[in-house]
Amino acid sequence: MSSSVLEPLQTEAKRESAPEANTLTLERLFNRYYTARQVAGAAGRTLHDYIKHMEWFRRIVQIDNSYISLF
């Protein structure tokens, strides 16, 4: 049997709701940056501040533009 037969079928709604694996969302970009900073040896306080500032950014964007979904 071919692999296409074994793969489950996806509905159009499911494909539209989840970003593709190669799509860089703001969340994925932040995670890449955060991980790179961890590996580079950034201080714990610095890493904590990155998370705190990203959370503030999310809240501001959602308040001002409730129709936008970033994550």
C-alpha positions as CSV (number, residue, x, y, z in Angstrom):
1,M,0.0,0.0,0.0
2,S,1.2,3.5,-0.7
3,S,1.7,6.0,2.0
4,S,-1.1,8.2,0.6
5,V,-3.6,5.4,1.3
6,L,-2.4,5.1,4.9
7,E,-2.5,8.8,5.7
8,P,-5.8,10.1,7.2
9,L,-7.8,12.5,5.1
10,Q,-7.8,16.1,6.2
11,T,-10.8,18.4,5.9
12,E,-10.6,21.8,4.4
13,A,-11.4,23.4,7.7
14,K,-8.6,21.6,9.5
15,R,-6.1,22.7,6.8
16,E,-7.1,26.3,7.1
17,S,-7.1,26.5,10.9
18,A,-3.5,25.2,11.4
19,P,-0.5,26.9,9.9
20,E,1.7,24.8,7.7
21,A,4.8,23.4,9.2
22,N,7.0,25.7,7.1
23,T,5.0,28.8,7.9
24,L,6.8,31.1,10.3
25,T,4.3,32.5,12.8
26,L,5.2,35.2,15.3
27,E,5.1,32.4,18.0
28,R,7.5,30.2,16.1
29,L,9.9,33.1,15.4
30,F,9.9,34.1,19.1
31,N,10.6,30.4,20.1
32,R,13.5,30.3,17.7
33,Y,15.0,33.5,19.1
34,Y,14.4,32.5,22.7
35,T,16.0,29.1,22.1
36,A,19.0,30.7,20.4
37,R,19.5,33.1,23.3
38,Q,19.3,30.2,25.8
39,V,21.9,28.3,23.9
40,A,24.1,31.4,23.7
41,G,24.0,31.6,27.5
42,A,21.7,34.6,28.2
43,A,21.0,35.3,31.9
44,G,17.9,33.9,33.5
45,R,16.6,37.4,34.1
46,T,17.1,38.3,30.4
47,L,15.1,35.2,29.3
48,H,12.4,36.0,31.8
49,D,12.2,39.5,30.5
50,Y,11.8,38.2,26.9
51,I,8.8,36.2,27.9
52,K,7.3,39.0,29.9
53,H,7.7,41.5,27.1
54,M,6.2,39.1,24.5
55,E,3.2,38.6,26.7
56,W,2.7,42.4,27.0
57,F,3.0,42.6,23.2
58,R,0.3,39.9,22.8
59,R,-2.0,41.7,25.2
60,I,-1.6,45.1,23.5
61,V,-2.2,43.7,20.0
62,Q,-5.3,41.7,21.2
63,I,-6.8,44.8,23.0
64,D,-6.3,47.2,20.1
65,N,-7.1,44.7,17.3
66,S,-9.4,42.0,18.8
67,Y,-10.0,40.7,15.3
68,I,-6.4,39.8,14.8
69,S,-5.2,36.3,15.7
70,L,-1.4,36.1,16.0
71,F,-0.9,32.7,17.6
